[in-house]
Amino acid sequence: MTDEGCSALTSAMKSNPSHLRELNLSRNKLGDSAVKNLSDLLMNPQFKLEKLQLSYCDMTDKGCSALTSALKSNPSHLRELNLSGNKLGDSGVKNLSDLLMNPQFKLEKLHLSVCSFTEEQCLILTSGLKSNPSHLRELNLNGNKLENTGVKHLCDVLKDSHCKLERLSLHGCGITDVSSLTQSLTESKALQFLKDLDLSDNKIGDSKQRLSDMLRDSNCVLRVF
């Protein structure tokens, strides 16, 4: 599907907006203009979408900004958002972070794999998550070069007593030291909630011992590792 097809689709949904709960348009070449048309629909208070998947849709910061702006106008229904494989850019991540700060936005699953995140963008994102951490249960940042510094920013979210994250995916994120991550988990309530942790394809080397110590902790409830 291109932007023309998406425009026709969103036009039809505008005529009957109240029933749809899940929309998956992933891997279509929608571009920013199509996402803008979709965003106009998301602003409708009668549109109560709970799950939106727009991975690999050729979206840039402009599309992401339009999308998040629309969700700010109608924030209370969406529970799952997948924007993986899109180049959101600094402004797109900033607008997403502002949305995450909204206490009415009760997102439970956020997928942002392969979004070309920089360390600075990771800091911006985690700033938003820290402001409203109690709802998120699943965070996927696979394939972003967060490296050790980006993970330290993420640790600030995990340390929050309201954080109840159950699944954290950091596959292929350029991490070489997990000391800060394991320390944050063991010294907070986060370890009591986290059930799935993916650190595959990271060269964590000597810090593996820290993971071993964490797994021995009586509060650790990890089922998938």
N, C-alpha and C positions, 0 to 999 in steps of 0.2 A: 504494500500500500504506500502511496505517496501522500503529499499534503492535500491533493485534490480529493482523493478517496476519503481521507480522514475528515475533511470539511463536510462532505456529504453525510458521513456517519454521525458526526456531532450535531449536525443540523437535525437529523432524524431524532436523536436522543433528546434534543431540546423540546421536542413536541410531546415527549412522554418520559419525563426525567425521574419519576419518583420510585421506580422499582429496582433499577440496576444496582447491584452490590459489588460486582467484580468486573474489572475491565483489563484485558491483557492485549496491548498493542505492540509488544516487544518485537524487535528485529524487523521493523518496517521503517522505510526512509521518510519519516514524517517531517523532520526538520523543525525549525523554530516556529514557522508560520502555522503549521498544523497543531503544534502544541499550544500556540496562542488561541486557536479556535477551541481546542479542548478546554483550555483554562476558562474561557467564557462560560462554558457549561458548568464547570466546577464551582463557579461563583453562585450558581442558582441554589437557594436554600432548600428547594425541593429535591435537589440531587444529593442523595445520601450514600455515595460510593464508599465502600469499606476497604477495597483492595484495588490498587492501581499499579500496573506493571508497564513501564516504558523503557525497558533496557535496550541498549543498542538501537536507538531511534534517531541518531544524528543530531541530538540536541546539544546546544551550546549554552553559555551563560544567559543569553537572551530568553531562550525557551524555559530554562529553569527558573528565571526570575518571574516570568509570566505565570508559570505554574504555581510557584510558592505564593505569589501575590493573590492568586485566586483562592488558594487554600486558606489564606489568612482571613478571607471574607466568609468562609464556610468551613471552619476547622474541626468541628466536633465529631465527624463521622469516620474519617479515614483511619484505618488501623494498620495497613500495610502499604509501603511505598518502595518500588524498585526502580532506581534510576541508573543501574549499572551500565557501564560501557558508553557513557556519555561524557563529553568534555565540559563539565559544568563551569569551570573557570572560577576566578576569585569572587566575582559578583554573584554568580549562581550559588556558590557555597555560602556566601554571606547571607543571602536571602533565605536559603534553606535553614541556616542557623537561627535567623530571626524567627522563622516559623516554629522551629523546635522549642523556642523559649515561651511560646504562647501556652499558658496553662490549660486552655481549652483544646489544644492539639494533643490528643492522647494516642499517638502512634505507638504501635507495639513491635512492628518489624520494619527495619530500614536496611535496604540493600544498596550499597554504593561501591561495588567491586569494579575494578579497572576504570576508574574515573580520573586517572592521572593526577591524583592528589599530591600536593606538595606538603612539606612540613607546616607551612603557614596556614594552608587550607585546613589541615587536620586540627590545628589550634583553634581556628574559627569554628569548625564543626563541634568540637568538644566543648567549646564555650556555650554553645546552644544546648547541648545535651546536659551540661551541668546545671542549667537553669530550670530544667524540667525532667528529672531523671526517673521518676517513679513508674512511668508507664512502659518504657521500652523493654522488650524481652529478647529481641534478636537484632544483632548488629553485624553486618557483613561488609568488611573493608578489604576483601581479598584483592591482591594484585595492585595495590597502591604502595608506592615506595614511602611508607611512613617512617621506616628505620627506627632506631632506638628513641630518638627525640620525640617523634610522633606518638610512639607508644606511651611515653611518659605523660604526654598531654591527655591521652586516653585514660591513664591511671587516675587522673583527677576526678573523672566521672565515677570510676569503680569505687573510689574511696568514700563517695557520698553515701550516707546511711540510708537514703531513699532508693538507691540503685538496686534493682532486682533483675538484672540482666541474666538470662538463662542460656543464651547462645552467642558466642563471640567468634567470628571467623577472621583470621589474620594470615591466611595462606599467601605465601610469596610477597611479604611486605618488607623485605630487606632487613629483618630483625636479626641482630647478632647477640643480644644480651636481654634475657627475660627477667633479670633480677628485679627491676622496678615493678614489672607486672605481677610477679609472684608475691612480692612484698605487699603490694596494694591489695591483692586478693586475700592474703592470709591475715592482714591486719585490719580488715573490715568485714562487714557482713556479706560482701559480694560472693565469697566462697560458698556460702550456704545456699545460694541460688543458682550459681553457674553450673549447668549440666553438660554443656558442649563447648569445647575449646579447640579450635583448629589453628595450630602453629606450623603446619607442614610447609615444606619448601622454604624454610628459614634456617640459616646456618648459626644456630644458637650456641654451639660449641660448649665451652666450659660451664655455661650457666644451666646446663641440663640438670645439674645437681639440685639447683633451686626448684626445678619442677618436681623432682623426686621428693624433696622435702614437703612440697605443697601437697602432693598426692597422699602423703602419710597423715596429713592433718585430719583430725577427726571431724572437722567441719566440711571437708571436701565431699561434694556430692556428684562429682563429674561422672557421667555415664559414657560420653564419647570424648576421646582424646587422641 
